[in-house]
Amino acid sequence: MASLNVYSALVVLFLTCGAAMATKENDQIIKDNNCETKMGLPCVLKAFTSIFEIGTISSKCCGELVGLGKVCHSALVKRTLENPLFKDLSPARIIAKSIQTWNNCLALIDSPSPSA
């Protein structure tokens, strides 16, 4: 549970001050698309854990992630990777996990419900 609090603090720290450390291109994409307001914090944390650590993302949060859109999703992941706090992570691994999370969520949202 303590590690979740640490990652929660990192995400909040990133959301509040990460813009100063990001490239102008990603910042502009995020600003133009209003990306930072499209997901609730609980789902942001689930998506973050799924991509940057080991964790799963719920179908509800997958819905929010897909609603965020691929452009916002990609820009936010790239901006996070630019943050010095994450300099020891492998960008290729994180981008692969990001794509995997996106594709899994897209498949989950696009699949018909069992009751249909």
BALO-356796 format. One line per field, with one value per atom (N, C-alpha, C): residue number from 1; residue in three letters; x negated, y, z. Coordinates in Angstrom, 1 decimal. Last residue first. Example, Ala and Ser with C-alpha at 12.3 -4.5 7.8 and 13.67 -1.06 7.14 Angstrom:
! residues 2
k (2 / 2 / 2 / 1 / 1 / 1) $
r (Ser / Ser / Ser / Ala / Ala / Ala) $
x (-12.8 / -13.7 / -12.9 / -13.2 / -12.3 / -13.2) $
y (-2.2 / -1.1 / 0.0 / -5.7 / -4.5 / -3.3) $
z (7.1 / 7.1 / 7.9 / 7.8 / 7.8 / 7.8) $
This chain:
! residues 116
k (116 / 116 / 116 / 115 / 115 / 115 / 114 / 114 / 114 / 113 / 113 / 113 / 112 / 112 / 112 / 111 / 111 / 111 / 110 / 110 / 110 / 109 / 109 / 109 / 108 / 108 / 108 / 107 / 107 / 107 / 106 / 106 / 106 / 105 / 105 / 105 / 104 / 104 / 104 / 103 / 103 / 103 / 102 / 102 / 102 / 101 / 101 / 101 / 100 / 100 / 100 / 99 / 99 / 99 / 98 / 98 / 98 / 97 / 97 / 97 / 96 / 96 / 96 / 95 / 95 / 95 / 94 / 94 / 94 / 93 / 93 / 93 / 92 / 92 / 92 / 91 / 91 / 91 / 90 / 90 / 90 / 89 / 89 / 89 / 88 / 88 / 88 / 87 / 87 / 87 / 86 / 86 / 86 / 85 / 85 / 85 / 84 / 84 / 84 / 83 / 83 / 83 / 82 / 82 / 82 / 81 / 81 / 81 / 80 / 80 / 80 / 79 / 79 / 79 / 78 / 78 / 78 / 77 / 77 / 77 / 76 / 76 / 76 / 75 / 75 / 75 / 74 / 74 / 74 / 73 / 73 / 73 / 72 / 72 / 72 / 71 / 71 / 71 / 70 / 70 / 70 / 69 / 69 / 69 / 68 / 68 / 68 / 67 / 67 / 67 / 66 / 66 / 66 / 65 / 65 / 65 / 64 / 64 / 64 / 63 / 63 / 63 / 62 / 62 / 62 / 61 / 61 / 61 / 60 / 60 / 60 / 59 / 59 / 59 / 58 / 58 / 58 / 57 / 57 / 57 / 56 / 56 / 56 / 55 / 55 / 55 / 54 / 54 / 54 / 53 / 53 / 53 / 52 / 52 / 52 / 51 / 51 / 51 / 50 / 50 / 50 / 49 / 49 / 49 / 48 / 48 / 48 / 47 / 47 / 47 / 46 / 46 / 46 / 45 / 45 / 45 / 44 / 44 / 44 / 43 / 43 / 43 / 42 / 42 / 42 / 41 / 41 / 41 / 40 / 40 / 40 / 39 / 39 / 39 / 38 / 38 / 38 / 37 / 37 / 37 / 36 / 36 / 36 / 35 / 35 / 35 / 34 / 34 / 34 / 33 / 33 / 33 / 32 / 32 / 32 / 31 / 31 / 31 / 30 / 30 / 30 / 29 / 29 / 29 / 28 / 28 / 28 / 27 / 27 / 27 / 26 / 26 / 26 / 25 / 25 / 25 / 24 / 24 / 24 / 23 / 23 / 23 / 22 / 22 / 22 / 21 / 21 / 21 / 20 / 20 / 20 / 19 / 19 / 19 / 18 / 18 / 18 / 17 / 17 / 17 / 16 / 16 / 16 / 15 / 15 / 15 / 14 / 14 / 14 / 13 / 13 / 13 / 12 / 12 / 12 / 11 / 11 / 11 / 10 / 10 / 10 / 9 / 9 / 9 / 8 / 8 / 8 / 7 / 7 / 7 / 6 / 6 / 6 / 5 / 5 / 5 / 4 / 4 / 4 / 3 / 3 / 3 / 2 / 2 / 2 / 1 / 1 / 1) $
r (Ala / Ala / Ala / Ser / Ser / Ser / Pro / Pro / Pro / Ser / Ser / Ser / Pro / Pro / Pro / Ser / Ser / Ser / Asp / Asp / Asp / Ile / Ile / Ile / Leu / Leu / Leu / Ala / Ala / Ala / Leu / Leu / Leu / Cys / Cys / Cys / Asn / Asn / Asn / Asn / Asn / Asn / Trp / Trp / Trp / Thr / Thr / Thr / Gln / Gln / Gln / Ile / Ile / Ile / Ser / Ser / Ser / Lys / Lys / Lys / Ala / Ala / Ala / Ile / Ile / Ile / Ile / Ile / Ile / Arg / Arg / Arg / Ala / Ala / Ala / Pro / Pro / Pro / Ser / Ser / Ser / Leu / Leu / Leu / Asp / Asp / Asp / Lys / Lys / Lys / Phe / Phe / Phe / Leu / Leu / Leu / Pro / Pro / Pro / Asn / Asn / Asn / Glu / Glu / Glu / Leu / Leu / Leu / Thr / Thr / Thr / Arg / Arg / Arg / Lys / Lys / Lys / Val / Val / Val / Leu / Leu / Leu / Ala / Ala / Ala / Ser / Ser / Ser / His / His / His / Cys / Cys / Cys / Val / Val / Val / Lys / Lys / Lys / Gly / Gly / Gly / Leu / Leu / Leu / Gly / Gly / Gly / Val / Val / Val / Leu / Leu / Leu / Glu / Glu / Glu / Gly / Gly / Gly / Cys / Cys / Cys / Cys / Cys / Cys / Lys / Lys / Lys / Ser / Ser / Ser / Ser / Ser / Ser / Ile / Ile / Ile / Thr / Thr / Thr / Gly / Gly / Gly / Ile / Ile / Ile / Glu / Glu / Glu / Phe / Phe / Phe / Ile / Ile / Ile / Ser / Ser / Ser / Thr / Thr / Thr / Phe / Phe / Phe / Ala / Ala / Ala / Lys / Lys / Lys / Leu / Leu / Leu / Val / Val / Val / Cys / Cys / Cys / Pro / Pro / Pro / Leu / Leu / Leu / Gly / Gly / Gly / Met / Met / Met / Lys / Lys / Lys / Thr / Thr / Thr / Glu / Glu / Glu / Cys / Cys / Cys / Asn / Asn / Asn / Asn / Asn / Asn / Asp / Asp / Asp / Lys / Lys / Lys / Ile / Ile / Ile / Ile / Ile / Ile / Gln / Gln / Gln / Asp / Asp / Asp / Asn / Asn / Asn / Glu / Glu / Glu / Lys / Lys / Lys / Thr / Thr / Thr / Ala / Ala / Ala / Met / Met / Met / Ala / Ala / Ala / Ala / Ala / Ala / Gly / Gly / Gly / Cys / Cys / Cys / Thr / Thr / Thr / Leu / Leu / Leu / Phe / Phe / Phe / Leu / Leu / Leu / Val / Val / Val / Val / Val / Val / Leu / Leu / Leu / Ala / Ala / Ala / Ser / Ser / Ser / Tyr / Tyr / Tyr / Val / Val / Val / Asn / Asn / Asn / Leu / Leu / Leu / Ser / Ser / Ser / Ala / Ala / Ala / Met / Met / Met) $
x (25.3 / 25.9 / 26.1 / 23.9 / 25.4 / 26.0 / 21.2 / 21.7 / 23.2 / 20.8 / 21.0 / 21.5 / 18.4 / 19.8 / 19.9 / 15.5 / 16.1 / 17.5 / 14.5 / 15.2 / 15.9 / 13.3 / 14.4 / 15.2 / 11.3 / 12.3 / 13.6 / 9.8 / 10.5 / 11.6 / 8.9 / 9.7 / 10.5 / 7.4 / 8.6 / 9.5 / 5.4 / 6.2 / 7.5 / 4.3 / 4.9 / 5.8 / 3.3 / 4.3 / 5.0 / 1.5 / 2.6 / 3.7 / -0.3 / 0.4 / 1.6 / -1.3 / -0.5 / 0.3 / -2.5 / -1.5 / -0.6 / -4.4 / -3.4 / -2.2 / -6.0 / -5.4 / -4.2 / -6.8 / -6.0 / -5.3 / -8.4 / -7.2 / -6.3 / -10.4 / -9.5 / -8.3 / -11.6 / -11.0 / -10.0 / -12.5 / -11.4 / -10.8 / -13.1 / -13.4 / -12.2 / -13.9 / -13.0 / -13.4 / -15.4 / -16.0 / -15.1 / -13.8 / -15.0 / -15.6 / -11.7 / -11.5 / -12.7 / -12.3 / -11.9 / -11.9 / -12.5 / -13.7 / -13.4 / -10.1 / -10.3 / -11.6 / -9.7 / -10.6 / -10.9 / -7.7 / -9.0 / -10.1 / -5.5 / -6.0 / -7.4 / -5.3 / -5.7 / -6.1 / -4.5 / -5.8 / -6.2 / -2.0 / -3.0 / -4.4 / -0.7 / -0.9 / -2.0 / -0.7 / -1.3 / -1.6 / 0.9 / -0.5 / -1.3 / 3.4 / 2.7 / 1.2 / 4.0 / 3.8 / 3.0 / 4.3 / 3.4 / 3.0 / 6.3 / 5.0 / 4.0 / 8.6 / 8.1 / 6.7 / 10.3 / 9.2 / 8.7 / 11.8 / 12.4 / 11.4 / 9.9 / 10.3 / 11.0 / 9.9 / 8.7 / 9.0 / 12.5 / 12.0 / 10.7 / 12.5 / 13.5 / 13.0 / 10.6 / 10.4 / 11.3 / 12.0 / 10.9 / 10.4 / 13.9 / 14.3 / 13.2 / 12.3 / 13.0 / 13.5 / 9.1 / 10.4 / 11.1 / 5.8 / 6.7 / 8.1 / 3.1 / 4.2 / 5.1 / -0.5 / 0.9 / 1.9 / -3.5 / -2.8 / -1.5 / -4.4 / -4.7 / -4.0 / -3.5 / -4.8 / -5.3 / -1.0 / -2.0 / -3.4 / 0.5 / 0.5 / -0.6 / 0.1 / -0.4 / -0.5 / 1.6 / 0.2 / -0.5 / 4.1 / 3.5 / 2.0 / 4.6 / 4.7 / 3.9 / 4.4 / 3.5 / 3.5 / 6.5 / 5.2 / 4.2 / 8.6 / 8.3 / 6.9 / 8.5 / 8.4 / 8.0 / 8.9 / 7.6 / 7.5 / 10.6 / 10.5 / 9.2 / 9.8 / 9.8 / 9.8 / 9.7 / 10.6 / 10.7 / 7.9 / 9.1 / 10.1 / 5.6 / 5.5 / 6.8 / 6.3 / 6.0 / 6.1 / 7.1 / 7.6 / 7.4 / 5.9 / 6.9 / 7.5 / 4.0 / 5.0 / 6.2 / 2.4 / 3.2 / 4.4 / 1.3 / 2.1 / 3.0 / 0.0 / 1.0 / 1.9 / -1.8 / -0.8 / 0.3 / -3.4 / -2.6 / -1.5 / -4.6 / -3.7 / -2.8 / -6.1 / -5.2 / -4.1 / -7.7 / -6.6 / -5.6 / -8.4 / -8.7 / -7.5 / -8.4 / -8.0 / -8.4 / -8.8 / -9.9 / -9.6 / -6.5 / -7.7 / -8.8 / -4.7 / -4.6 / -5.8 / -5.0 / -5.6 / -5.6 / -3.7 / -4.9 / -5.5 / -1.2 / -1.3 / -2.5 / -1.7 / -0.6 / -0.7 / -3.8 / -4.0 / -2.9 / -2.6 / -3.7 / -3.9 / -0.7 / -0.2 / -1.4 / -2.5 / -1.6 / -1.1 / -3.8 / -4.6 / -3.7 / -1.7 / -2.4 / -3.2 / -1.2 / -0.1 / -0.8 / -3.5 / -3.2 / -2.1 / -3.3 / -4.4 / -4.1 / -0.9 / -1.0 / -2.1 / -1.8 / -0.7 / -0.7 / -3.7 / -4.1 / -3.1 / -2.0 / -2.9 / -3.4 / -0.8 / 0.0 / -0.9) $
y (-9.5 / -9.1 / -10.3 / -10.3 / -10.4 / -10.0 / -9.8 / -11.2 / -11.3 / -7.1 / -7.6 / -9.0 / -7.0 / -7.0 / -7.6 / -4.9 / -6.3 / -6.2 / -2.4 / -2.8 / -4.1 / -2.5 / -1.6 / -1.9 / -4.4 / -4.6 / -3.7 / -3.2 / -4.5 / -4.8 / -1.0 / -0.8 / -2.1 / -2.2 / -1.4 / -1.2 / -3.4 / -4.2 / -3.5 / -1.1 / -2.1 / -3.0 / 0.3 / 0.9 / -0.2 / -1.6 / -1.2 / -0.6 / -1.7 / -2.9 / -2.6 / 0.9 / 0.4 / -0.9 / 0.8 / 1.8 / 1.3 / -1.1 / -1.4 / -0.4 / 0.2 / -1.1 / -1.4 / 2.4 / 2.6 / 1.3 / 1.0 / 1.8 / 2.1 / 0.0 / -0.9 / -0.2 / 2.3 / 1.3 / 0.3 / 3.6 / 4.2 / 3.2 / 2.2 / 2.0 / 2.6 / 4.5 / 3.5 / 3.4 / 6.5 / 5.1 / 4.1 / 8.8 / 8.7 / 7.3 / 9.7 / 8.4 / 8.1 / 12.2 / 11.2 / 9.8 / 13.9 / 13.3 / 12.2 / 13.3 / 13.8 / 13.1 / 12.0 / 13.2 / 13.7 / 10.2 / 9.7 / 10.8 / 12.0 / 11.4 / 10.9 / 12.6 / 13.7 / 13.1 / 10.1 / 10.7 / 11.8 / 9.9 / 8.9 / 9.5 / 12.1 / 12.1 / 11.0 / 11.4 / 12.6 / 12.6 / 9.0 / 9.0 / 10.2 / 10.1 / 9.0 / 9.0 / 11.9 / 12.4 / 11.3 / 10.1 / 11.3 / 11.8 / 8.3 / 7.9 / 9.0 / 9.3 / 9.3 / 8.9 / 9.2 / 10.2 / 10.4 / 7.0 / 8.3 / 9.4 / 5.1 / 5.2 / 6.5 / 5.7 / 5.8 / 5.9 / 5.2 / 6.5 / 6.7 / 2.4 / 3.3 / 4.7 / 1.6 / 1.4 / 2.3 / 2.1 / 2.9 / 2.8 / 0.0 / 1.4 / 2.3 / -2.2 / -1.9 / -0.5 / -1.5 / -2.0 / -1.6 / -2.6 / -1.5 / -2.0 / -3.9 / -4.0 / -2.8 / -3.8 / -3.6 / -3.8 / -2.6 / -3.8 / -3.7 / 0.5 / -0.5 / -1.8 / 2.0 / 2.3 / 1.3 / 0.9 / 1.2 / 1.3 / 0.5 / -0.5 / -0.3 / 2.9 / 1.7 / 0.6 / 4.6 / 4.8 / 3.6 / 3.6 / 3.5 / 3.7 / 4.1 / 2.7 / 2.6 / 6.9 / 6.1 / 4.7 / 7.6 / 8.0 / 7.1 / 6.6 / 5.9 / 6.3 / 8.5 / 7.0 / 6.3 / 11.0 / 10.6 / 9.1 / 10.8 / 11.0 / 10.5 / 12.4 / 11.1 / 11.5 / 14.9 / 13.9 / 12.6 / 16.8 / 16.9 / 15.8 / 16.7 / 16.5 / 16.5 / 17.4 / 16.0 / 15.8 / 19.3 / 19.4 / 18.0 / 19.6 / 18.5 / 18.4 / 21.6 / 21.7 / 20.7 / 20.5 / 21.7 / 21.8 / 18.3 / 18.1 / 19.3 / 19.5 / 18.5 / 18.3 / 21.1 / 21.8 / 20.8 / 19.3 / 20.2 / 20.8 / 18.0 / 17.3 / 18.2 / 20.3 / 19.6 / 18.8 / 21.1 / 22.0 / 21.3 / 18.6 / 19.3 / 20.1 / 19.2 / 18.5 / 19.3 / 20.6 / 19.7 / 19.1 / 21.9 / 22.7 / 21.9 / 19.8 / 20.6 / 21.5 / 18.7 / 18.1 / 18.9 / 19.7 / 20.4 / 19.8 / 18.3 / 19.7 / 20.4 / 15.7 / 16.5 / 18.0 / 15.0 / 15.1 / 16.0 / 14.9 / 15.8 / 16.0 / 12.9 / 14.2 / 15.2 / 10.8 / 11.2 / 12.6 / 10.7 / 11.0 / 11.4 / 10.0 / 11.3 / 11.6 / 7.5 / 8.5 / 9.9 / 6.2 / 6.4 / 7.4 / 6.2 / 6.8 / 7.2 / 4.8 / 6.1 / 6.9 / 2.3 / 3.0 / 4.5 / 1.7 / 1.9 / 2.6 / 1.2 / 2.4 / 2.7 / -1.2 / 0.0 / 1.3) $
z (-24.1 / -25.4 / -26.3 / -21.9 / -21.8 / -23.1 / -22.4 / -22.3 / -22.3 / -24.7 / -23.4 / -23.4 / -27.4 / -26.9 / -25.5 / -27.4 / -27.4 / -26.8 / -27.1 / -28.4 / -28.4 / -24.6 / -24.8 / -26.1 / -25.0 / -24.0 / -24.2 / -27.1 / -27.3 / -26.3 / -25.7 / -26.9 / -27.2 / -23.7 / -23.3 / -24.5 / -25.2 / -24.4 / -24.0 / -26.5 / -27.3 / -26.5 / -24.1 / -25.0 / -25.8 / -23.2 / -22.4 / -23.2 / -25.4 / -25.0 / -24.1 / -25.4 / -26.6 / -26.2 / -22.9 / -23.2 / -24.4 / -23.3 / -22.3 / -22.5 / -25.2 / -25.5 / -24.6 / -23.7 / -24.9 / -25.3 / -21.8 / -21.4 / -22.6 / -23.4 / -22.6 / -22.2 / -24.5 / -25.4 / -24.6 / -22.1 / -22.9 / -23.9 / -19.1 / -20.5 / -21.3 / -16.4 / -17.1 / -18.5 / -15.3 / -15.3 / -15.9 / -15.4 / -16.3 / -16.4 / -14.0 / -14.7 / -15.6 / -13.1 / -12.1 / -12.7 / -15.4 / -14.8 / -13.7 / -17.9 / -16.5 / -15.9 / -20.2 / -20.3 / -18.9 / -19.6 / -19.9 / -19.9 / -19.6 / -18.4 / -18.5 / -22.3 / -21.4 / -20.0 / -23.3 / -23.7 / -22.7 / -22.0 / -21.7 / -22.1 / -23.2 / -21.7 / -21.3 / -25.9 / -25.5 / -24.0 / -25.8 / -26.3 / -25.8 / -24.9 / -24.2 / -24.5 / -26.9 / -25.5 / -24.7 / -29.0 / -29.1 / -27.7 / -28.2 / -28.4 / -28.5 / -25.6 / -27.0 / -27.1 / -23.4 / -23.4 / -24.9 / -23.9 / -24.0 / -24.1 / -23.1 / -24.6 / -24.8 / -20.4 / -21.2 / -22.7 / -19.6 / -19.5 / -20.3 / -20.2 / -20.8 / -20.8 / -18.4 / -19.8 / -20.6 / -16.0 / -16.4 / -17.8 / -16.3 / -16.1 / -16.5 / -16.3 / -17.6 / -17.5 / -14.7 / -14.8 / -16.1 / -15.2 / -15.3 / -15.5 / -13.1 / -14.1 / -14.1 / -12.9 / -12.4 / -13.5 / -12.5 / -12.7 / -12.1 / -14.0 / -13.0 / -13.4 / -16.1 / -15.6 / -14.5 / -16.9 / -17.9 / -17.3 / -14.6 / -15.6 / -16.6 / -13.2 / -12.7 / -13.7 / -15.0 / -14.7 / -14.2 / -14.7 / -16.0 / -15.8 / -12.0 / -12.5 / -13.8 / -12.0 / -11.2 / -11.7 / -13.6 / -14.0 / -13.3 / -12.1 / -13.3 / -13.9 / -9.9 / -9.7 / -10.9 / -11.4 / -10.7 / -10.4 / -14.5 / -13.1 / -12.5 / -17.6 / -16.8 / -15.3 / -18.8 / -19.4 / -18.6 / -18.2 / -17.5 / -17.9 / -19.8 / -18.3 / -17.6 / -22.5 / -22.1 / -20.5 / -24.3 / -22.9 / -22.3 / -26.7 / -26.6 / -25.2 / -26.3 / -27.4 / -27.2 / -24.2 / -24.0 / -25.0 / -25.5 / -24.2 / -24.0 / -27.6 / -27.9 / -26.6 / -26.2 / -27.0 / -27.3 / -24.8 / -24.1 / -24.9 / -27.0 / -26.2 / -25.4 / -27.9 / -28.8 / -28.0 / -25.8 / -26.3 / -27.1 / -23.4 / -24.7 / -25.1 / -19.9 / -21.1 / -22.3 / -17.5 / -18.0 / -19.3 / -17.0 / -17.1 / -17.6 / -16.6 / -17.8 / -18.0 / -14.1 / -15.3 / -16.5 / -11.9 / -12.4 / -13.6 / -11.7 / -11.3 / -11.8 / -12.6 / -13.2 / -12.8 / -11.0 / -12.4 / -13.0 / -8.5 / -8.7 / -10.2 / -9.0 / -8.7 / -8.9 / -9.4 / -10.5 / -10.2 / -7.0 / -8.2 / -9.3 / -5.3 / -5.1 / -6.3 / -6.3 / -6.3 / -6.2 / -5.7 / -7.1 / -7.2 / -2.9 / -3.5 / -5.0 / -2.6 / -2.1 / -2.7 / -3.5 / -4.2 / -3.8 / -1.5 / -2.9 / -3.7 / 0.7 / 0.7 / -0.7 / 0.0 / 0.0 / 0.0) $
